[in-house]
């Protein structure tokens, strides 16, 4: 079955939109919901709600969910919002740094876990890096788009798609789920939609998906380094490592979930999925769809211990 782009949501009813927000709130067990939290688990882009209802606060009220006091005050220009101190902002930056386990992160990463909006930091400190430095953290460095290959961008779309368990939206990219900005995708492919279309065409290509390609691993600085594996042993007909296309197709078939425990990065961001050989490579197993499965890192390690 071909993998296809999700259609634009022009004909979705208001009731369907509200029901999906309620569904997401139920999944994560919260009495309120941020746009970023909805974008992580929801079916629709959060901008659709803003166009339809005017503000995210209105959406929350229609869903009988609580509105964050700072969100409400910001919308109303109230005293609670302006009374937030620099110390409170800096303290929250350090809390998020502990959650992420990193002394440098983007404003998009902060928005997933922080209490205040990114705009508050920009208005108060001028730039995001100024805010990080005030908090004793390391300035965040974005990878320049002109030095990035198309192949690397396609791999990033794959990573984000797997992490979310659904097609990424422009809202996801704006909220920092990707290490690249929307401008980077537009510079390489003309638009975000064209980048998705190129990715889907690549995934659905007829070329033998067991063919070996350079495999990339992520280093601590979120750059990737090409690793050239040794030549194949004569007993094998396929490369040991599946290429980007084959990895994605296996995870798509398995619904982006661990085949053993059902864990999914769409529900738990800490979950990392791997492609595992059902019949181990060391025992003659080939790198083909029927011999590959999706496992989370914990189950993959446990399976290795058993074998």
N, C-alpha and C positions, 0 to 999 in steps of 0.2 A: 504494500500500500504506500502510495506517495505521501511524503510529508508536505503539508500545505500551510501557507500563511493564514493566520486567523483573520477573518473579515473585520472591517471597521464596524463599530457598534452604533450605527445611526438609527436603527429601528428597535432598539431595546427600550422596553417600557420603563417608566419611573418605578413601578412596583418591582420589576426584576432587579433594577439597580439597588433599591433599598433592601430587598431580600438578600442580595449578595453581601452587602455590608453587615447585615445581621448574622449571616452565616460565618463570615470571617471573625466577627467579634465572639461568636460562640466557640469557634475552633481554638482561639488563643485565650479564651476565658477572661476577657477584660470588660469592664463597664464603660470604657471609652476606647477610642481607636484613632490613631494618627493616619494621615494620608500615606505615609511610608509603610506602616504596618499593613494597611489595606493593599497597597501595591504589591507587597510581598506575597500575599495569599489570594487576592481577589482575581476575578475573571476579567474585569474591565479596567481601563486606564483611569486614574484618579481625575484627570482633566475632564473626562466625560461628565463626572459629577459636578464639577465647578461650572461647566457650561449649562448643565441642566438645572442646577439648584442655586447657583450663585456663590455659595461658600461651603466649605467643609463643615463648619459649625451647623449650618442648616441641615446637612445630611445627617449629622449625629443626632440632632433634635428629632428629625423625622423617624429615626431608628430607635428612639427612646434611650439613647446612649448619653453618657455624661460628656460635657464639653470641658476640656482642660481649662483651668482658671486663667492661665497665661495666654492661651489661644483666644479666649473670649475677650480678655482685656486688650490684647493686641488689636483685635478686630474693632473694638469700640474706642481705642485710644485711651484706655482707662489708666488709673493710677497704679494698679497692681503691676501692669506691664512696665511702665516707666520707672517703677521703684526697684526693679531688679538691679542688684549691685554688681559691680565688676567682680567682686569676690565670689558671688554666687555663680556667675558664669564660668569663672576660672575653676572653681571647685567641681562644677559639672563636667568640664573638659577632662579633668583628672580622673573623675569617676568613669567616664567613657574609655579613657586610655587603659584603665585597669580591666574593664570588660573586654576590650579588644586585644589586650595583651601587647599593645604597641605604643611607643612614644611619639609616633607620627601617623596621622590619618587624615583623610579628606573630610570636607564638610559634609559630604554625602554619607560617609561612614558615621559621623557624629549624629546625623539626623535620625539614624535607625535606633539609637539608644539614648540620645540626649533629651533633656527636659525642655530646652528652649529651641527657638527656631534659628536657623543659620543666619537669617537676615539680622537678628538681634546682634550677633557677633560682628557682622560686617559694619553695622551702624556704629557699634560701640568702639571697635578696635581698628576699623578701616579695611583690614584684609584678614583673611583666615589665618595666614601664617603669623601675623602680629598677635592674634589671639593665642595661638599655640605657644609662641615665645613668652607671652605674659604668664602662661601657665607652667613655664619651665619645660615645655615639650619641644620636639624637633620639628622645624618647618616641613611641610609636605611638598614633595617634588612630583609634578606630573610628567609622565613620559611624553616628549615632543612627538606629535603625530607624524611629522614628515620622516621620522626615522623608523617608522613601524611598517612592516610588510603587510600586504593584504592577507596573507596566510595567517599571520599572527592575530589580525583583527577577526578573521573567521573563527579562529580558535577561542577568542574571547567571547564571541557570541555564543559558541557552544557551551563555554563554562557558565555564562550567565543563565542561559536557557535551562541547563541542568540544575543549577542552583535554585531557580525559581520554580522549576517543574512546569513551566508554561512559556509561551512566547513573550519575550521581553517587550516592554513598551517604551516610548520616549520618556515617559514619567520615571520609569525605573532607571534609565540612564541619567536623567537629570538629578535623581536622588542619590547617585553615586554607587549604584550596584556594579557598574563596570569601571575598570581602571582607565578606560578611554572616555572622552567626552563625545557629545553628539556631533560637535564640529569635526572631530577626528573621523567619525564614520562618514560624514558628509563629504569631507575632503577626498576620501578614498573611493567612495561609491556614488557620490552625487546626493544622497539622502539616506536617512535611517531606513526607510522602506526599501530602497535599492540594496542596502547592505543585507537586510533580512532576505530579500529575494535571491541575492547571490549565494547566501549561505544555504538556503533551501535547495537551490539548483545544484549546489555542490553535494549536499547530503543525498539528493535523489539521483545523482549521476550514475550512469550505467557502468562506469569503470570498475574493475575488480576491486572490491573494498578491502581485500586482504593484502593488497600490494603495499609494500613497505614504503613509508615516507619518513622524513625526519620527525623525531618525537621530541616534544618540548617539556621541560620541567620548570617549575616556578622557583625562583630563589627568594631569599628573604626580602629583597627590595622590590618584589613583584615584577621583576623582569624575567624573561625566559631565555634559556640557554639551549641551543640545539645539541642533542646528544646523538652521536653516530654509533649505532650498535654494531657489533662484530658480524662477520658474514655468517649466513645461516648454516647450521650443521646439515650434512647431506641427507639425514633421515627426515628432515622437515621440508614440507612444500611451501610453507608460509612463514612470514616474519613472526617473531615472538610477540612484538608489540603491535596491537591494532592501530591503524591510522585514525585520524580524526573522524572520518566518515563512518568507519565501522564501529568505533566507540560510541558515537552518538546514536547510531541505529540500534545497537544492543540496548542502550539505556532507554531509548524511546520504546522499544518493544517491551521492556520491563517496567514501563511507566515511571521511570526515574526513581525507582525504589529498590532497596535491598531485597533480593530474592529470598533471603533467609529470615530476616526479622522485620521487613517492611519499612525500615527507616528511610526517610526522605529529607533532603536538604530543603525542600519547600516547606516542611513543617518544623524542621530543626536545623538552623543554619550551621550548626557545628558538625553535622553529618557530612562525611566525604565519601563519595562513591568511587568505586574502582571496577575495572573489568577483570574478571577472573576466568581462567580456563577450567571448565568442568572436569575434563580429563587433563591433568597437569601437563604443562609443556615438557617438563623433564621426563615424562613417561610417554611421550609421543603425541600428545594432544596438539591439534592444529588450531591456528588462529582463524576460525571461521564462525559464522553466526551460531550454528547449532552447538558449538563447543564453548560458547562464551556466555557468561551471566553477569549481572550487576550485583555487587556486594558492597556493603559499607565497609569502612576501614576496620571496624572491630570484628565483624564476621569474617572478613578476608584474612585477618591475622589469626583468628581462631581456627579457620579451615586449614591454614598453613601449618599450624601447630599439630592438628590431627593427622595431616598427611605426612 
